[in-house]
Amino acid sequence: MQRILSSQLHTHIGETVRVAGWIHRRRLLKSVAFLILRDAAGLTQIVISDETVRAQLEALPEETTVSVIGMVTAEPSAPGGVEITGPAIEALTDPAEPLPFDLYRPELRASLPTMLDNAPVALRHPRLAATHRISAAAVGGFRQALDAMSFVEIHTPKIVGTATESGANVFKLDYFGQSAYLAQSPQLYKQVMVGVFERVYEVGPVFRAEPHDTARHLASYTSLDAEMGFIEDQRDVIAACYATVRGMLEGVARHASASVELLDVKMPLTPAEPVIVHFADVLEMYSKAHGEDVTGEPDLAPAHERWIGEWALREHGSDFVFVEGYPTAHRAFYTHPDPARPGYSRAMDLIFRGVELVSGGQRMHRYGDYVAALAARGETDLSAYSGYLDAMRYGMPPHGGFAFGLERFMARLLEVPNVRQVTLFPRDLHRIAP
């Protein structure tokens, strides 16, 4: 008999069906027993009155996988409004070992380290599983939004021969006797690929050997990257980024609505047009609001980001605000300077609920500008950049893009304090397993 999922039972009332999954919970009452079965689609209530079947259930602990054949009966108080009666149960595995926590409880009663240590089991909890269903829907929305704008998905190397971006923060490895590194980002590759497809994006892991032990940092995370050619300036990048983020939220609402409801997610406010403010204006506004002069700061501190996020929500009804025009000296070497405002660049960040989420902007596209920018930073040996700079030597259009971490997006969307809570198997200063 073909297995069906819990979400399909309501269309089979009065029929004998087969379901299979994990024993989520057993309730052994005096005259009747209940088996709550969990599968990928939800929960099924199974009513047991036969003594032989009851004895069989008593020998099967929670999380044992079983197959059940029985009659689908309408029952408004049961999950999905139906239950299975007169069941026959078949164990599909040995009885499960005792769990370090109870998965049947509405909330997982365990500390974060305990959950991470036991992630293969903890992730089965409906609330944790819902988190990653939302994450999957967000990635689907990312892809769909960029596909609709004629971007092409690419997959770039994660093992690279030179550490050309913040070389002190890379993981070094032995590559068949040669020195190699885990890629910090696909930045240089995605710029090169603008010369092939004009518009590209990638979803993939990146690696940062940064010695940060905070609730916001991971040594490996999923990066969502996009790059586009033939732009006028950073405003074209902002428009594409905003459309992409809105597409991600639409994907979550469309494909993970049950998980959104289960976790009581407060979906962000996104007005039709993006809210944009210049870096210098943020510092000036903050200085006036707080009676302290911060106009000379080279970057936005977390307090500045929180404040401008609150301002955008209060004044514009938006949980997102783009800050453009960061100082050139504090941005990557490939950042395009703003010719109209010396000292400032065409870089931008997207602040989401008071936390920097996205970095991006317009890149330089002329070979001579790269040579000068690298020389200004003390790099005169360009051999490490040869493949990258060749793309600029042989004709590259004005281009720009953006990138952000999926886990940080999820942490802000679900408003959890630690990014590890939305990461399947976190990697940080102290954790390399499971």
Disulfide bonds with the S-S distance in Angstrom:
none
